[in-house]
Amino acid sequence: MNAAAGQPLDAKLYVIPGSHPAMAARRMLELKGIPYKRVDLMPVISRGALRALRFPSNTVPSLSIGGVKITGSRAIAHELDRLRPDPPLYPSDDGELAAVEDAERWGEEVLQPAVRRILWNALQRDRAALASYAEGARLGVPTGLAVKTAAPIVAAAKRMNRAGDEAVRADLAALPGWLQRVDDWIAEGVLGADPPTAADLQIAASLRLAMTLDDLRPAIQVRPAGELALRAMPDFPGQAAPILPPAWLEPLRQANRPAANG
Ligand SMILES: N[C@@H](CCC(=O)N[C@@H](CS)C(=O)NCC(=O)O)C(=O)O
């Protein structure tokens, strides 16, 4: 029996709790009906662990499946489609495929790192929310202890992801335009497939992580982009109370303000 016919694939997925590309990979495996073992890693420390395990790179998601080691949400999506074609994560029509892959690439290269920067910046301001992202995770130490000792890890993650105030303020100023881009893709039928494509999942995971911030959720959930995110990724851990400077959120408030009559 081959993989396409349903042979067990012996899959192990390495994640960081709350990591958005890792949540996308989890959802891909779930949609394909591939059972897997999840290994939860602490941020920053994950890098050494994945290097020691000889993955092609040291970020999550990393997946070992059928004797192959893959790193990266996009590479994982392609490998899963190869191993278990149904349901497909990519359309078979060439034109549709190109549009979906463009959206997926943008989701990984633009939206994903921006949401990561916003999150680390917010978490360094208030670490109280950290435990909510680790809900259900098995980190090898009690979650309470992991959270209590997380200050140096959060500081390092913020530094490594260049999540300083200037960068994050620029990300928040760009966010309304990015949400409009996602709404437009939904209107054009590039995004919003049922079952979701790799692009839907890539973008939905970032939007879902952004929506864990009370500062951002109201501006996202009311739009088609927010509806897509909730539909494609119904479950997502984490919740952070308002913490970002209100002035930084002004572009989002402006974008969501109803147009004046006349
Ligand atoms: N763009 C990569 C994601 C790579 C990435 O930066 N992942 C983060 C978690 S969201 C990571 O592994 N960070 C390592 C760390 O925090 O030390 C993908 O889509 O797979």
The ligand as a Gaussian input file, in Angstrom:
#p B3LYP/6-31G(d) Opt

LIG

0 1
 N        8.762000      31.314000       7.352000
 C        8.865000      30.070000       8.058000
 C        8.759000      30.304000       9.550000
 C       10.039000      30.384000      10.198000
 C        9.979000      30.954000      11.600000
 O       10.571000      32.014000      11.765000
 N        9.352000      30.279000      12.586000
 C        9.450000      30.757000      13.943000
 C        8.206000      30.494000      14.758000
 S        6.791000      31.348000      14.153000
 C       10.632000      30.101000      14.614000
 O       10.925000      28.951000      14.384000
 N       11.324000      30.830000      15.448000
 C       12.437000      30.328000      16.147000
 C       12.631000      31.022000      17.423000
 O       11.711000      31.724000      17.878000
 O       13.687000      30.865000      17.983000
 C        7.734000      29.130000       7.701000
 O        6.708000      29.568000       7.186000
 O        7.892000      27.951000       8.000000

